[in-house]
Amino acid sequence: MRKKKSDPICILVLFLPAVLAVAPLVFLATGSFMDTQEIRDYIGPVLSGSEGFAVWRLFPVWPTLVNVVELFLDSPEFFQMFWNSMKITAGILAGQLVFGMPAAWGLARYEFPGKKAVWFSYIVLMMMPFQVTMLSEYLVLDKLGLSDTLLAVILPGMFLTFPPFLMYRFFCGIPSSLIEAARVDGAGELMVFIRIGIPVGSSGIISALVLQFLECQSMVEQPLTFLKTKRLWPLSLYLPEVDLSRSGFALCASFVALIPALFAFLYGQDYLEQGIVASAIKE
Amino acid sequence: MADKTEKKTLHAYAFRALVLFFVIMMIFTATSRVTASLTTARVTVEQPGERRIEHVVNAEGSVEKNRELAVLTEEGILVKTVYAAPGQKVSEGELLAELDTGHLAELIREKKEELDILRLTAENAAAAEEQSRRENRTAKQRALEDAQNALADAQALYDAAAAEQSSASDAYYSYQSAHTADSGNGEVWSQLLALQDAMKAKQTACDDALRRLRDAQIAAARAEADINVSQTNDQTAAISEIQMAQKERELLGLEELLKAGGTVVSPVEGVVTEVFLAVGQLTPGTAAVTLADISSGMCYRAHIKKEDTAYVSVGAEVTLHKNGQKLEGLTVGAVEPGEDGSFDITVYLDAEAPLSIGDAASLEIRQTSGLYRTVVPVSALHVENGSYYVYVAEEEETVLGMQYQLRRVDVQIEEKNHLYAALSEGTVSSEARIVTDTDRYVEAGSRVRLREP
């Protein structure tokens, strides 16, 4: 099939917002190689309220690697928090695979009493902001003795409702005939789930995981609420601790923190698109 | 199909890149930890304790004379031999120098001649004065007699003039009264005028005689007064007396010196400090030899810095050290400003002290303060703009766990020596970990590691 020729006007209309969307990334990348003085010269009106307008250069006048060196060789705190973020993310994603995925399969492929009520509660919980459930979560975690541990963030994350919601859509899209054929061939429910449900619904699963990955990387409220020990803080809480006198370092740290999410997005981009499409299709 | 292959490749690359990223992060995690451990300062800490601050003042000095006296001898005698030398210890009566007895005898002879001259001069002066006095008295007597004679003559002349004046006046007035009716007569008038002129002339003569009489009286009175005024004494004889007495004393000294064989001996036991005699030269009018009198004791002198004077006072206990020997029980006798801003300490020593004049010894004065409750080693102190501060290592929760972070605490020093400093109460707690040593530069906020004690 021949590709349709792109409309230049469409490209232009779409290009400008794309540039605006990418601008922060460019800002981070170029700022990582500027020293604090140069950054202060450019965005001083914003940082310190001095007169004039904030400006920016694509290429630093005085490029430097000092921020990179300081980040990678002289900031063990950054790595401590980075791996905390990774542990939290991995724990939550693993939990979603163990609990969320079967839950979505069950809701998508089976009929049972109270299914609508369960599904309704999933929707309601999905829409609730964290602040609503924060206190109840804190009390439960404290009772369980999990307060001020990584599990205090991982455990509630494992049972978030949005990933199952996203997977549900994909599981619903699996043809029933395929499943019936597997059952006819003697496959049990578990086998059907593992051999057919997961492979066929992998797009949804991966898209859910990618979105959850991005969500975990930017988690702020849960760690701030449940983690008192600084040693357990994730990367999302480190960057606000860096003061303005180390602007270049902050930009470099932000850019490095962005890289895993970038790769995850690149990997799961197609699945994300499929997931967004799937969630838009009405039943 | 190509799209799918392309997408698969992108997925693979993205996944591999993510894995590679994690590997790189793991490597740099280890590297940053290693670098942090290398750059983190290792510090030694101590907790403040109770202690007394001891100040030790050390100084080098020497034993000096306590009392110095001069050995005198007659001036201007030729020196034959000098036995004394600076630093030499001499006993009482020991020979210091010998003078030329021949020259001494010659000097004695000259002195005697001078004495004779003075004596004769005094006698001449006395006789001349007597003669002068006699002549003066005679002259005055004669002057008085002349004045008295002149007075008598003037009195006689006045008496005669007064009588003549009286006669002339009587003659005028009697003629006038006798010829009152004939006042218009020319002859009478001429006679009256003539009598009047005569009366006036006699009056004038009488006045002159009176004036001469007054002058003669004054002259006589002065002559009489001059008789009573004593004549100014001539001091030549007295001066000669004094000079003779001086010569006699000098002569006596020379005779005694000759009797002693022309020797100069030490009057006391002591140490020769200076010798002002030279063989072949004449003895000076000042001291021939100066001695440090041992019998009155010695003194030890040392120099200390101005800042050490705060710990040294008169009466403070002193220990002297010499060649491993210790001399205790001494006290500071005096503290006085010296040269170049330093101060001189004087410690008085008995004559029995096992030290000699000129011996070098080191001084030690210890002063211990009261008990301070917050004392830290001096190595813990830092100075900025004249103010002291210390670093306190406090445990803080960080991203890397519990770490020690330095906090600057400004302190006031109550007292300190070269080892310890007493801080004002309340500036730091007794449990505070105060940094006393570090292996690299640190500042407030620095993360540190504690060295094992």
Interface residues (C-beta under 8 A of the other chain):
Chain A: F72 L73 D74 S75 P76 E77 F78 F79 Q80 M81 F82 W83 M86 T229 K230 R231 W233 Y238 I259 P260 F263 A264 L266 Y267 D270
Chain B: K7 L10 H11 Y13 A14 F15 A17 L18 F21 F22 M25 F28 T29 T31 S32 R33 T35 A36 T39 E397 T398 V399 L400 G401
